[in-house]
């Protein structure tokens, strides 16, 4: 089982090495998404475990995205780099 994990890890590193721009795009999209989600949760000021809390957080995410438009653009650009065809 340990050999299998090592093989998977090596495969991931080889894939990142073969496609560094895609890896950078994924990291950029993930980071920008984290900023939007964190801003939305802190702006909502409520638990997102309930349906009402999730709606408030979604509304706050839209507000955060409109206030800081660079982050949604970074998400889209990162996803475009990640998903582009070779």
C-alpha positions in Angstrom: 0.0 0.0 0.0 2.9 2.4 0.7 4.3 1.8 -2.7 0.9 2.7 -4.2 0.8 6.0 -2.3 4.3 6.8 -3.4 3.4 6.0 -7.0 0.4 8.3 -6.9 2.4 11.1 -5.3 5.1 10.8 -8.0 2.4 10.8 -10.7 0.9 14.1 -9.4 4.4 15.7 -9.2 5.1 14.6 -12.8 1.8 16.0 -13.9 2.5 19.3 -12.2 6.0 19.3 -13.7 4.6 18.6 -17.2 2.0 21.4 -16.8 3.3 24.1 -14.5 0.9 26.8 -15.9 -2.1 24.6 -15.2 -0.9 24.1 -11.6 -0.4 27.8 -11.2 -3.9 28.4 -12.6 -5.4 26.0 -10.1 -3.6 27.6 -7.2 -4.6 31.1 -8.3 -8.3 30.0 -8.7 -8.3 28.2 -5.3 -6.7 31.2 -3.5 -9.1 33.7 -5.0 -12.1 31.5 -4.2 -10.8 31.2 -0.6 -10.7 35.0 -0.3 -14.3 35.3 -1.7 -15.6 32.6 0.6 -13.8 34.0 3.7 -15.1 37.5 3.0 -18.6 36.2 2.5 -18.7 34.2 5.7 -17.3 37.0 7.8 -19.7 39.5 6.2 -22.6 37.2 6.7 -21.9 36.9 10.4 -24.0 33.8 10.7 -23.6 30.0 10.5 -23.8 28.7 6.9 -25.1 25.3 8.2 -28.7 26.4 7.8 -30.5 27.1 4.5 -31.1 30.7 5.7 -27.4 31.1 6.6 -26.3 29.7 3.2 -28.6 32.2 1.5 -27.1 35.1 3.5 -23.6 33.9 2.8 -24.4 33.6 -1.0 -25.7 37.1 -1.0 -22.6 38.2 0.8 -20.4 36.4 -1.7 -22.0 38.3 -4.5 -21.5 41.6 -2.6 -17.8 40.7 -1.9 -17.4 39.9 -5.6 -18.8 43.2 -6.7 -16.7 45.1 -4.2 -13.5 43.3 -5.2 -13.9 42.4 -8.8 -10.3 41.3 -9.2 -11.0 38.1 -7.2 -13.8 36.7 -9.5 -11.6 37.6 -12.5 -8.7 35.7 -10.9 -11.0 32.7 -10.4 -12.1 32.7 -14.0 -8.6 33.3 -15.3 -7.2 30.5 -13.2 -9.9 28.1 -14.3 -9.3 29.1 -17.9 -5.6 28.3 -17.6 -6.4 25.0 -15.7 -8.9 23.8 -18.2 -7.4 24.9 -21.5 -6.7 22.4 -24.1 -3.1 21.5 -24.9 
